[in-house]
Amino acid sequence: MIPAPIAFRPLTRDDFTTLSRWFSAPHVEPWWREPVDLDAIEARYGPSVDRTDPTEVFVIERGGRAIGLIQRYRFADNRTWQSVMSRAGAPDDAAGIDYLIGSDDLIGIGLGPQAIAAFVEDTWTRYPDIPAIAVNVDVENRRSWRALEKVGFQRAWTGELESDDPSDAGTNHVYVLRRPRAAG
C-alpha cells in the first residue's frame, strides 16, 4: 500500500476546536505552550485566518485527515523576532516555521520530517528571495530537532532566547536550512 501524501490547507475557524485538542495533548503541550481555550485560539489565530497577520498558518493533512499544524512567517515582518533570531545565528532575511503533529497515533513514524520537507519546498517557492529558513526548538524536544536534522537543517546556536513568548522559554537550539543553490 502506498502511504497517503502530505498536503497543506489554510487554517480556518472550523479548525479551532481541533487546535484546542492538539495544544492540550501530552506530546504537544510541553513544547507549544499555547492556551487551549477557544477565545485564546481565536485571538491568536483569527488574524491569520482573516489575513490581517502576515503569518501563514496551515493544517497538515494526510489522506484528507487533519494531522497537524504548520506555519511560516518572514522575520522582516516582526523586527523584534528578527533581532532575537539574528543574535542566535539566523540570517536577518530568513523565514521561520513552526509545526506540530497533533494526532498522537501518528508521532514517531516519520510524518514530521515528511511534512517539514514538503513545507520547506513550498516555502522556497512562496518566498523566492529568502536565503534560509530558521527554527528554534526546545533542547528537550528531541523529536522535533531530530526531524529538522533529517530534513537537512543545521544547528546554528544553543542558548536562551530573549523572547516574551512562553513557547520560547528555557534553552533552545536554533536550526538553519540555507536555500539550495540552483544547478548550473
C-alpha positions as CSV (number, residue, x, y, z in Angstrom):
1,M,0.0,0.0,0.0
2,I,1.3,3.5,-0.9
3,P,1.2,5.9,2.0
4,A,-1.1,8.8,1.7
5,P,0.6,12.0,0.6
6,I,1.0,15.1,2.9
7,A,-0.9,18.2,1.9
8,F,-1.4,21.7,3.4
9,R,-4.6,23.7,3.6
10,P,-5.1,27.1,5.1
11,L,-6.3,27.1,8.7
12,T,-10.0,28.1,9.2
13,R,-12.0,28.9,12.3
14,D,-13.6,25.4,11.9
15,D,-10.2,24.0,12.9
16,F,-10.0,25.9,16.3
17,T,-11.6,23.1,18.3
18,T,-9.1,20.7,16.8
19,L,-6.3,23.1,17.7
20,S,-7.6,23.2,21.3
21,R,-7.4,19.4,21.4
22,W,-3.9,19.3,19.9
23,F,-2.5,22.0,22.1
24,S,-3.6,20.1,25.2
25,A,-2.2,16.7,24.0
26,P,0.6,15.4,26.3
27,H,3.1,15.2,23.4
28,V,2.4,18.8,22.3
29,E,1.6,20.8,25.4
30,P,5.1,20.9,26.9
31,W,6.5,22.4,23.7
32,W,3.8,24.5,22.1
33,R,2.6,26.2,25.3
34,E,-0.5,27.8,23.8
35,P,-3.7,28.5,25.7
36,V,-6.2,25.8,24.8
37,D,-9.5,27.8,25.3
38,L,-11.3,28.8,22.1
39,D,-11.2,32.6,22.9
40,A,-7.4,32.5,23.2
41,I,-7.1,30.5,20.0
42,E,-9.4,33.0,18.2
43,A,-7.2,35.9,19.5
44,R,-4.0,34.2,18.4
45,Y,-5.0,32.6,15.1
46,G,-8.1,34.6,14.0
47,P,-5.9,37.4,12.5
48,S,-4.0,34.8,10.4
49,V,-7.3,33.3,9.2
50,D,-8.5,36.8,8.3
51,R,-5.1,37.6,6.7
52,T,-4.5,40.7,8.8
53,D,-1.5,38.9,10.3
54,P,1.3,38.0,7.8
55,T,1.8,34.6,9.5
56,E,0.5,31.9,7.1
57,V,-1.0,29.0,9.1
58,F,-1.9,25.7,7.6
59,V,-3.4,22.4,8.7
60,I,-1.3,19.4,7.7
61,E,-3.4,16.7,6.1
62,R,-2.6,13.1,5.2
63,G,-5.1,11.4,3.0
64,G,-7.6,14.1,3.8
65,R,-7.2,13.7,7.6
66,A,-6.1,16.7,9.6
67,I,-2.9,15.5,11.5
68,G,-1.1,18.7,12.5
69,L,-0.4,22.4,12.2
70,I,2.4,24.2,10.3
71,Q,3.0,27.9,9.9
72,R,5.5,30.2,8.3
73,Y,6.5,33.9,8.6
74,R,9.1,36.2,7.3
75,F,11.4,37.6,10.0
76,A,11.2,41.0,8.3
77,D,7.5,41.1,9.3
78,N,8.5,41.1,13.0
79,R,11.6,43.1,13.6
80,T,11.8,42.2,17.3
81,W,11.8,38.4,16.5
82,Q,14.2,39.1,13.6
83,S,16.6,40.6,16.1
84,V,16.3,37.7,18.6
85,M,16.9,35.1,15.9
86,S,19.7,37.1,14.3
87,R,21.6,37.1,17.7
88,A,21.1,33.3,17.6
89,G,22.7,32.8,14.2
90,A,19.8,33.1,11.8
91,P,20.0,35.4,8.8
92,D,18.0,38.6,9.1
93,D,16.1,38.0,5.9
94,A,15.1,34.4,6.7
95,A,11.7,32.9,7.2
96,G,10.7,30.9,10.2
97,I,8.4,27.8,10.5
98,D,6.7,26.2,13.5
99,Y,5.0,22.8,13.3
100,L,3.3,20.0,15.3
101,I,1.8,16.6,14.7
102,G,-1.3,16.8,16.7
103,S,-2.5,13.2,16.4
104,D,-0.6,11.1,18.9
105,D,-1.2,7.9,16.9
106,L,0.9,9.4,14.1
107,I,4.0,10.5,16.0
108,G,7.3,8.7,15.6
109,I,6.6,7.3,12.2
110,G,8.3,9.9,10.0
111,L,5.5,12.2,9.2
112,G,7.2,15.2,10.9
113,P,10.2,15.2,8.6
114,Q,8.0,14.4,5.6
115,A,5.7,17.4,6.4
116,I,8.7,19.7,7.1
117,A,10.5,18.8,3.9
118,A,7.3,19.4,1.8
119,F,6.7,22.7,3.6
120,V,10.3,23.8,3.1
121,E,10.0,23.2,-0.7
122,D,6.7,25.2,-0.7
123,T,8.3,28.0,1.3
124,W,11.2,28.3,-1.1
125,T,8.6,28.8,-3.9
126,R,6.5,31.2,-1.8
127,Y,9.4,33.4,-0.8
128,P,12.0,33.2,-3.6
129,D,14.1,35.9,-2.1
130,I,14.8,34.4,1.3
131,P,18.2,32.8,1.8
132,A,17.3,30.5,4.7
133,I,14.6,29.1,7.0
134,A,15.3,29.1,10.7
135,V,13.6,27.3,13.6
136,N,14.0,27.5,17.3
137,V,13.2,24.4,19.3
138,D,13.5,23.5,23.0
139,V,16.6,21.4,23.6
140,E,14.5,18.8,25.4
141,N,12.2,18.4,22.4
142,R,14.5,15.8,20.8
143,R,11.8,14.5,18.4
144,S,11.4,18.0,16.9
145,W,15.0,18.8,16.4
146,R,15.8,15.3,15.0
147,A,13.0,15.9,12.5
148,L,14.7,19.1,11.4
149,E,18.1,17.3,11.1
150,K,16.5,14.6,8.9
151,V,15.5,17.4,6.5
152,G,18.9,18.9,6.5
153,F,18.7,21.8,9.0
154,Q,21.9,22.5,10.8
155,R,22.2,23.5,14.4
156,A,23.5,27.1,14.5
157,W,23.2,28.1,18.2
158,T,22.1,26.9,21.6
159,G,21.0,29.1,24.5
160,E,18.2,31.1,26.0
161,L,16.3,33.4,23.6
162,E,15.3,36.9,24.7
163,S,11.6,36.3,24.0
164,D,8.3,37.1,25.7
165,D,6.6,34.0,24.0
166,P,6.1,31.2,26.6
167,S,6.9,28.6,23.9
168,D,10.5,30.0,23.7
169,A,11.2,29.7,27.4
170,G,14.2,27.7,28.5
171,T,17.2,26.6,26.5
172,N,16.6,26.4,22.7
173,H,18.5,25.1,19.7
174,V,18.3,27.3,16.6
175,Y,18.4,25.4,13.4
176,V,19.0,26.9,9.9
177,L,18.5,25.5,6.5
178,R,20.0,27.5,3.7
179,R,18.4,27.7,0.3
180,P,19.9,25.2,-2.1
181,R,22.0,26.8,-4.9
182,A,20.5,26.4,-8.3
183,A,22.2,23.9,-10.5
184,G,24.2,25.2,-13.4
